[in-house]
């Protein structure tokens, strides 16, 4: 693998990893946000925000 290809792959990895880190940190720092994982069907995890006091 040549040098420009390696650099491109590293940049893509950093961008994707930072996206996921930002997603989880955004939810972790918000007390109204909870990560919910569903088993069965399509499954997977998503965030849910509870309504805060008005």
N, C-alpha and C positions, 0 to 999 in steps of 0.2 A: 504494500500500500504506500503510495507516495505521500509526501509531506502535506500538500494542500488538502488532500482527502482526509487525512488524520485531523488536521486543524478544523475542517468543516464538521466532521463528526463530533469533535470535542465541543465546538460551539453549540451544535444542536443539542447535545447532552446537557450542557449547562443551562440552556434556555428552557428545556423541558423540565429539568429538575427544579429550577427556580420557580416555574409556574406552579408545580405541585407544592413546593415549600410555601409559597405565598398563599395558596388556597388553604392549607392546613393551619398556617399561622394566623390568617385572618379569622378563621373560626375559633381557634384556641384563645385568642385575645378578646373575643366577644362573649360575654356571659349569656347572651340570649341565643347563641348558636350551639347546636349539638350535632354530632356526627351520628347518623343512623345507618345501620347496616341491615339489609333485608335478605333473609335466606329464602331460597326457593324462587321459582320463576326466573326472571332475568337476574335477580339478586343485585349485589353491589352495594356501595355506600354512597350516601349523599348527605348534604347538610340541611338541617331544619332550624329555622329561627322562631323562637317563641315570642309572642307579643309582649312588649315591655310595658311598664306602667305609663299611663297617660297623664 
